[in-house]
Amino acid sequence: MSEPIIRISGLNKTYADGFQALKHVDLEIRRGEIFALLGPNGAGKTTLISLVCGLVNATQGRVEVDGFDHVADYRAARSRIGLVPQELTNEAFETVWNTVSFSRGLFGKPPDPAHIERVLKSLALWGKRNNRLITLSGGMKRRVLIAKALSHEPRILFLDEPTAGVDVELRREMWQVVRQLRDNGVTIILTTHYIEEAEEMADRIGVINRGELVLVEEKATLMRKLGSKQLTLHLHQPLERVPASLAAFDLQLSADGCELIYTYEASRESSEGSEGSGISALLAALGAADVGFKDLHTRQSSLEDIFVDLVKERA
């Protein structure tokens, strides 16, 4: 495995009023991945991004960006990072071409019209290059923010709530843009309130709550380990109560007595296999208890379910 492109060690941030926004955060971001940082409002997501990007000073800890210390080697570290903020702070009367070109110059990069052209074309902005920003839609303005962040050819792109406030269709278009950037070798770190966004795009997921990094895990592993499945059995005849012989399965009976609901860990099912698993034993016990069913269906918990459970546990 390649060296991490970002190393965060023992990062703390306490503001003058005593509020501790981050508490001993340790995190490594892999080169070329899409990493999603999830957390409720005020959890510390934007503070963490701001610290790595050099916009806020840490109280304690160390950050390395592509091998460069973000304090001692500030210019080298910062030049490798592009940041797309939440706020749409654009120069309303400037053209798309000029504002993106100007952003490149801020990093001391020489003019490179060919690069700016490639960036604008990749974001479907080439046809709008001579338009003033004030004339653009909200979605196009967000694309301009990404173009500005990519103008100096960074290898790392931070997206802070990239699709907040945009419609579902545009959100999916933005996802495609982000995937294309990753395919071109850019490492993506995004914060999001949209669980669907992380579930759709991320390779790994971090959950932050009250300034603490609660969990970092591969998305698939996270859902396998922490996800649960629910089996609903539609009965031939309604029951008044769950038979005593089925007590070990901790079944729930619907209010009308027509459904039995069995909740189990997805990881347990996969590790035990189909033979002798919880479901197989349950079906056998149902037969022995003479409880017949006419249909069944399963539902697996989503990332949103997992996230809510994690935050509740540490509230």
C-alpha positions in Angstrom: 0.0 0.0 0.0 1.3 3.5 -0.9 2.2 6.0 1.8 -0.7 8.1 3.0 -1.0 11.5 1.3 -2.2 13.1 4.6 -1.1 12.2 8.1 -2.9 13.8 11.1 -1.5 13.1 14.5 -2.8 14.2 17.9 -4.7 17.2 16.5 -6.5 19.4 19.1 -8.2 22.7 18.7 -9.4 24.8 21.7 -10.8 28.3 21.0 -10.2 31.3 23.2 -13.6 30.8 25.0 -12.5 27.3 26.1 -14.6 25.4 23.5 -12.7 22.3 22.4 -13.6 21.8 18.7 -11.3 18.8 18.1 -10.0 16.3 20.6 -6.9 14.3 19.8 -7.7 13.4 16.2 -5.5 10.8 14.5 -6.2 10.1 10.8 -4.5 9.0 7.6 -5.9 9.6 4.2 -4.8 7.2 1.4 -3.5 8.5 -1.9 -6.2 8.4 -4.6 -9.2 7.6 -2.3 -12.5 9.3 -1.7 -12.8 9.8 2.0 -16.2 11.0 3.5 -16.3 12.7 6.8 -19.7 12.4 8.4 -21.0 14.2 11.5 -23.8 16.3 12.9 -23.7 20.1 12.8 -21.0 21.4 15.1 -19.2 18.0 15.2 -15.8 19.5 14.0 -15.9 18.6 10.3 -15.2 22.1 9.0 -12.7 22.8 11.8 -10.7 19.7 10.8 -10.6 20.7 7.1 -9.6 24.3 8.0 -6.7 23.0 10.1 -5.4 20.7 7.4 -5.7 23.5 4.8 -3.9 26.0 7.1 -6.8 28.3 7.5 -6.9 27.7 11.3 -4.0 27.1 13.7 -4.1 23.9 15.8 -3.7 24.1 19.6 -1.7 20.9 19.5 -0.8 18.1 17.0 0.8 17.7 13.6 -0.3 17.5 10.0 1.7 16.2 7.1 0.6 16.8 3.5 2.4 14.6 0.9 5.3 14.5 3.3 5.4 18.2 4.1 4.7 19.6 7.5 1.7 22.0 7.1 3.3 24.6 9.4 7.1 24.3 8.8 6.6 23.7 5.0 3.4 25.7 4.7 3.8 26.7 1.0 4.7 23.2 -0.2 1.9 21.6 1.8 -0.8 24.2 0.8 0.2 24.1 -2.9 -0.9 20.4 -2.9 -4.4 21.2 -1.6 -7.5 22.5 -3.3 -10.4 23.6 -1.1 -14.0 24.0 -2.2 -15.8 25.8 0.7 -19.4 25.7 1.6 -20.0 29.4 0.9 -20.5 30.6 -2.6 -18.1 33.5 -2.3 -17.6 34.4 -6.0 -16.7 37.6 -7.7 -20.2 38.4 -9.1 -19.1 40.6 -12.0 -16.0 38.6 -13.0 -16.0 36.1 -15.9 -15.5 32.4 -15.3 -12.2 32.4 -17.2 -10.7 35.3 -15.3 -11.7 34.1 -11.8 -10.3 30.7 -12.3 -7.1 32.0 -13.9 -6.7 34.5 -11.0 -7.0 31.7 -8.5 -4.0 29.9 -10.2 -2.0 33.1 -9.9 -2.6 33.3 -6.1 -0.4 30.1 -5.7 2.4 31.6 -7.7 1.8 29.4 -10.7 2.6 30.8 -14.1 -0.3 31.3 -16.6 -1.3 28.1 -18.3 -4.4 28.6 -20.5 -4.3 25.0 -21.7 -4.7 23.7 -18.1 -7.5 26.2 -17.4 -9.2 25.0 -20.5 -8.9 21.4 -19.5 -10.4 22.1 -16.0 -13.3 24.1 -17.5 -14.1 21.4 -20.0 -14.0 18.7 -17.4 -16.5 20.5 -15.4 -18.8 21.4 -18.4 -17.9 25.1 -17.9 -16.2 25.7 -21.2 -19.3 27.1 -22.9 -19.7 29.5 -19.9 -16.1 30.7 -19.8 -16.9 34.3 -20.9 -20.0 34.6 -18.7 -20.1 36.7 -15.6 -20.6 34.7 -12.5 -23.7 36.7 -11.6 -25.4 35.2 -14.6 -24.8 31.5 -13.6 -27.1 29.1 -11.9 -26.3 27.9 -8.4 -25.1 24.6 -9.8 -22.7 26.3 -12.2 -21.4 28.5 -9.5 -20.5 25.4 -7.5 -18.7 24.0 -10.5 -16.7 27.3 -10.7 -15.7 26.8 -7.1 -14.3 23.4 -7.9 -12.5 24.9 -11.0 -10.9 27.5 -8.8 -9.7 24.9 -6.4 -8.2 22.8 -9.3 -6.6 25.8 -11.0 -3.2 25.3 -9.4 -3.1 21.5 -10.1 -3.5 20.2 -6.5 -3.3 16.5 -5.8 -5.8 16.7 -2.9 -9.2 18.2 -3.0 -11.3 19.1 0.0 -15.0 19.4 -0.6 -16.9 21.0 2.3 -20.6 20.1 1.9 -20.2 20.1 -2.0 -23.9 19.6 -2.8 -25.6 21.4 0.1 -28.8 23.2 -1.2 -28.8 21.8 -4.7 -31.4 19.6 -6.2 -31.1 15.8 -6.5 -30.3 15.8 -10.3 -27.5 18.3 -9.9 -26.2 16.4 -6.9 -25.8 13.3 -9.0 -24.0 15.3 -11.7 -21.6 16.5 -9.1 -21.0 13.0 -7.9 -19.9 12.1 -11.4 -17.5 15.1 -11.5 -16.0 13.9 -8.2 -15.5 10.4 -9.5 -13.8 11.7 -12.6 -11.4 13.7 -10.5 -10.6 10.6 -8.5 -10.0 8.6 -11.7 -7.6 11.4 -12.7 -5.5 10.8 -9.6 -6.9 13.4 -7.2 -7.5 12.4 -3.6 -10.9 13.6 -2.5 -11.9 14.4 1.1 -15.5 15.5 1.5 -17.8 16.4 4.4 -21.5 15.9 3.9 -24.8 15.9 5.6 -26.2 13.6 2.9 -25.7 10.1 4.1 -26.7 9.0 0.5 -23.7 10.9 -0.8 -21.2 9.0 1.4 -22.9 5.7 0.7 -22.8 6.3 -3.0 -19.3 7.6 -3.4 -16.9 7.0 -0.6 -14.2 4.3 -0.4 -13.8 4.9 3.4 -15.9 6.7 5.9 -15.0 8.6 9.1 -17.5 9.6 11.7 -16.8 12.6 13.9 -18.9 13.7 16.8 -18.3 16.4 19.4 -14.7 16.9 18.1 -13.8 13.2 18.4 -13.1 10.8 15.5 -15.5 8.1 16.5 -14.7 5.6 13.7 -12.8 5.2 10.5 -13.7 2.2 8.3 -13.9 0.9 4.8 -17.5 1.6 3.7 -18.3 -2.0 2.8 -16.7 -3.3 6.0 -18.6 -0.7 8.1 -21.9 -1.7 6.7 -21.1 -5.4 7.1 -19.9 -5.0 10.7 -22.4 -2.6 12.0 -25.3 -3.1 9.7 -28.3 -5.2 10.7 -30.9 -7.1 8.7 -34.5 -7.4 9.4 -36.6 -10.5 8.4 -40.3 -10.0 8.3 -42.5 -13.1 8.2 -46.2 -12.6 7.0 -48.1 -15.3 8.9 -51.0 -17.5 7.6 -52.9 -16.9 10.8 -52.5 -14.0 13.3 -50.9 -14.7 16.7 -51.9 -13.3 20.0 -48.4 -13.6 21.4 -45.0 -15.1 20.4 -44.9 -18.8 21.4 -42.6 -19.5 24.3 -40.6 -21.9 22.2 -39.5 -19.0 20.1 -38.4 -16.7 23.0 -34.7 -17.2 22.2 -35.0 -15.4 18.9 -36.3 -12.1 20.5 -39.0 -11.8 17.9 -41.4 -8.8 17.6 -45.0 -9.3 16.9 -46.8 -6.6 14.9 -49.8 -4.9 16.5 -52.3 -6.9 14.3 -50.5 -10.2 15.1 -50.0 -10.9 11.4 -46.2 -10.4 11.2 -43.2 -11.6 13.0 -40.1 -9.5 12.8 -36.6 -10.9 13.4 -33.6 -8.5 13.6 -30.1 -9.9 13.3 -26.6 -8.8 12.6 -25.6 -9.0 8.9 -22.0 -10.0 10.0 -23.3 -12.9 12.0 -25.2 -14.3 9.0 -22.2 -14.1 6.7 -19.8 -15.7 9.2 -22.2 -18.5 10.2 -23.2 -19.3 6.6 -26.6 -20.5 5.5 -26.5 -23.8 7.3 -27.2 -23.6 11.0 -27.4 -19.8 10.9 -29.9 -17.8 12.9 -32.5 -17.8 10.1 -32.2 -21.5 9.5 -32.7 -22.2 13.2 -35.6 -19.8 13.3 -37.4 -21.4 10.4 -36.9 -24.8 11.9 -38.3 -23.5 15.2 -41.3 -22.0 13.5 -42.1 -25.3 11.9 -41.8 -27.1 15.2 -44.2 -24.5 16.8 -46.6 -25.0 13.9 -46.4 -21.3 12.9 -46.9 -21.0 9.2 -46.1 -18.1 7.0 -47.1 -17.1 3.5 -44.4 -14.7 2.6 -41.2 -13.1 3.9 -38.9 -10.2 3.0 -35.6 -8.8 4.4 -34.3 -5.3 4.8 -30.7 -4.3 5.5 -29.8 -1.2 7.5 -28.5 1.8 5.5 -25.5 3.9 6.3 -27.9 6.4 7.7 -29.1 3.9 10.3 -25.6 3.0 11.2 -24.6 6.7 11.5 -27.5 7.5 13.7 -26.8 4.6 16.0 -23.1 5.6 16.3 -23.9 9.1 17.3 -26.6 8.0 19.8 -24.2 5.6 21.4 -21.7 8.5 22.1 -24.2 11.2 22.9 
